[in-house]
Amino acid sequence: MGNHKVIYRETKELYLKFEQAQEVLQYQVKITIKDKGKKPVEIDMDFIGIEPLAAPMPPKQYKISKESISELFPAINRWAKKYGYKIY
């Protein structure tokens, strides 16, 4: 199981804006794509910003795994929307 070769890895920042207030959250994300496996595309999110004052706080660390990159970004959007945020 641990013999999957990483074919792509990238570190970026993701910003989420609360829809009802002027709150913006900052996450450092690591996108990893492996050569095989059931869900070879995954994103690890780590909160690195300032905690919100008037908005709910999503989990500080979160991980999503999907079968393709095209399934990953709608999953991130659904996760953010669950807490009232959108990708900024």
C-alpha positions as MATLAB code, in Angstrom:
seq = 'MGNHKVIYRETKELYLKFEQAQEVLQYQVKITIKDKGKKPVEIDMDFIGIEPLAAPMPPKQYKISKESISELFPAINRWAKKYGYKIY';
ca = [
       0.000    0.000    0.000;
       2.821    2.447    0.745;
       4.555    1.918   -2.611;
       2.600    4.590   -4.466;
       4.865    6.969   -6.320;
       4.149   10.701   -5.985;
       3.950   12.199   -9.468;
       2.968   15.747   -8.463;
       3.155   17.776   -5.261;
       2.443   21.465   -4.779;
       2.091   23.801   -1.797;
      -0.175   26.837   -2.104;
      -2.353   29.100    0.002;
      -6.130   28.935   -0.012;
      -8.294   31.840    1.131;
     -11.877   31.430    2.289;
     -14.199   34.420    2.661;
     -17.219   34.349    4.958;
     -20.294   35.292    2.940;
     -22.058   37.349    5.643;
     -19.135   39.249    7.212;
     -15.673   40.533    6.332;
     -13.824   37.465    7.594;
     -11.105   35.824    5.491;
      -9.375   32.603    6.519;
      -5.992   31.465    5.234;
      -5.014   27.815    4.790;
      -1.744   26.354    3.565;
      -2.634   23.473    1.255;
      -0.536   20.620   -0.055;
      -1.881   18.942   -3.176;
      -0.463   15.488   -3.864;
      -1.135   13.244   -6.845;
       0.042    9.640   -6.745;
       0.450    7.263   -9.664;
      -2.099    4.706   -8.423;
      -4.538    3.891   -5.683;
      -8.275    4.156   -5.093;
      -8.133    7.914   -4.379;
      -4.753    9.116   -5.665;
      -5.472   12.876   -5.461;
      -5.435   14.436   -2.007;
      -5.237   17.835   -0.395;
      -4.018   18.538    3.142;
      -5.194   21.851    4.563;
      -3.578   23.529    7.578;
      -4.993   26.763    9.004;
      -2.300   29.476    9.232;
      -4.271   32.696    9.554;
      -6.070   34.619   12.264;
      -9.133   32.989   13.799;
     -12.436   34.667   12.871;
     -14.292   36.874   15.321;
     -17.833   36.863   13.929;
     -17.865   33.709   11.812;
     -17.745   29.991   12.566;
     -14.317   28.374   12.513;
     -13.890   25.352   10.233;
     -11.463   22.619   11.348;
      -7.861   23.840   11.536;
      -6.618   20.737    9.738;
      -8.541   18.863    7.101;
      -7.773   16.308    4.420;
      -9.767   15.431    1.300;
      -8.977   12.523   -1.029;
     -10.631   12.037   -4.420;
     -10.203    9.978   -7.569;
      -9.348   12.949   -9.816;
      -8.393   16.611   -9.639;
     -11.744   17.550  -11.201;
     -13.519   15.958   -8.209;
     -11.238   17.621   -5.664;
     -12.125   21.282   -6.141;
     -15.926   20.863   -5.924;
     -15.308   18.896   -2.713;
     -13.286   21.794   -1.272;
     -16.052   24.190   -2.259;
     -18.727   22.021   -0.578;
     -16.601   21.756    2.571;
     -16.158   25.549    2.757;
     -19.819   26.206    2.010;
     -20.833   23.946    4.913;
     -19.325   26.559    7.270;
     -20.626   29.583    5.312;
     -17.422   30.340    3.370;
     -16.535   30.503   -0.301;
     -13.174   30.253   -2.036;
     -11.731   33.754   -2.348;
];
